[in-house]
Amino acid sequence: MTPLEKINSLKMPFAELKGVVFTEASAERVVARMPVRPDLCTLHHTIHGGAVMALADSVGAAATVINLPEDAKGTTTIESKTNFIGGATEGTVVTATATPVHRGRRTQVWQTRIETDDGRLVAIVTQTQLVL
């Protein structure tokens, strides 16, 4: 099973609820897309910060899962920091790309860039995943 097949075989209900679609996965990079729907926006038809953070969390967690040691039981987020740079408007699609900062025995740290289709940076999220 490829890393992308592994991620797509996982039951990730919250990612599914948000409309997240994983498009690329390897040990070095996981990519997913999410439509900016009205229910993920603020009053001004701009993606809500919580939706941005939740997207990054799903992508970073999926990246950790495909990098877990064989004896690991899973992973959970223990820290996350978001730098909001710009917005994305309702009706567009954002792309989240997670790359590793650190992959250790007990923790992994991932940085996720979230961008619009025209390449504008929406946010940079750094999260720490505990290896269970």
C-alpha positions in Angstrom: 0.0 0.0 0.0 1.4 3.4 -0.9 1.4 6.2 1.7 -1.5 8.0 -0.1 -3.5 4.8 -0.2 -2.8 4.3 3.6 -4.0 7.9 4.4 -7.1 7.5 2.2 -7.9 4.2 3.9 -7.9 5.8 7.4 -11.2 6.8 8.9 -10.8 10.6 9.5 -14.4 11.8 10.1 -13.5 15.4 10.9 -11.3 15.7 7.8 -14.1 14.2 5.8 -16.6 16.7 7.4 -14.4 19.6 6.3 -14.1 18.2 2.7 -10.4 17.5 2.9 -9.0 15.4 0.0 -5.5 14.1 0.3 -3.7 14.3 -3.1 -0.1 13.4 -2.4 1.7 11.5 0.3 5.3 10.4 1.0 7.5 10.2 4.1 8.7 13.7 3.2 5.5 15.5 2.2 1.7 15.2 2.5 -0.6 17.4 0.5 -4.3 17.9 0.8 -6.9 20.3 -0.6 -10.0 21.7 1.0 -12.8 23.8 -0.5 -13.6 27.1 1.3 -17.3 26.5 1.8 -19.7 29.0 3.4 -19.9 27.0 6.6 -16.1 27.3 7.0 -16.1 31.1 6.7 -16.4 34.2 8.8 -19.2 36.7 8.3 -17.1 38.3 5.5 -16.9 35.1 3.3 -13.3 34.5 4.3 -12.0 31.2 5.6 -12.3 31.0 9.4 -9.0 30.6 11.4 -10.3 27.5 13.1 -10.9 25.9 9.7 -7.3 26.7 8.7 -5.9 25.2 11.9 -8.1 22.1 11.6 -7.0 21.5 8.1 -3.3 21.8 9.1 -3.9 19.5 12.1 -5.4 16.8 9.8 -2.6 17.0 7.3 0.1 17.0 10.0 -1.5 14.0 11.8 -1.7 12.1 8.5 1.9 12.8 7.8 2.8 11.5 11.2 0.8 8.3 10.7 2.7 7.4 7.6 6.0 8.0 9.5 5.1 6.1 12.7 7.5 3.4 13.9 6.0 -0.1 13.4 5.4 -0.6 17.1 3.5 2.7 17.6 -0.2 2.6 18.4 -1.0 6.0 16.9 -0.5 9.7 17.4 -2.0 12.8 18.9 -1.3 16.5 18.6 0.3 18.0 21.7 1.1 21.5 20.4 0.2 23.6 17.5 1.1 27.2 16.5 -0.5 29.1 13.6 0.8 32.2 11.9 -2.0 33.7 9.9 -0.7 35.6 6.8 -3.6 36.1 4.5 -7.1 35.0 3.7 -8.9 32.8 1.3 -12.4 33.6 0.0 -15.5 31.5 -0.1 -15.7 29.4 -3.3 -11.9 28.9 -3.6 -9.8 25.9 -2.7 -6.8 25.9 -0.3 -3.9 23.5 -0.4 -2.1 22.3 2.7 1.5 21.0 2.3 3.1 19.4 5.4 6.8 18.7 5.6 8.8 17.3 8.5 10.9 19.5 10.9 11.7 16.6 13.2 10.9 12.9 13.3 12.0 11.3 16.5 11.1 8.2 18.5 8.6 10.0 20.8 7.6 13.1 18.9 7.3 14.4 15.3 7.1 18.1 14.3 5.5 19.1 11.1 5.2 22.5 9.3 2.2 23.0 7.1 1.9 25.7 4.5 -1.6 26.6 3.5 -2.0 28.5 0.2 -4.6 29.5 -2.2 -4.7 28.1 -5.8 -3.0 31.3 -7.0 -0.1 30.7 -4.6 -1.0 33.3 -1.9 0.1 32.2 1.6 -2.8 31.9 4.0 -1.0 30.4 7.0 2.0 28.5 8.3 1.3 26.0 11.1 3.9 24.2 13.1 2.6 21.2 15.2 4.1 18.6 17.4 2.7 15.1 17.4 3.2 12.6 20.2 4.0 9.1 19.1 1.8 6.7 21.1 
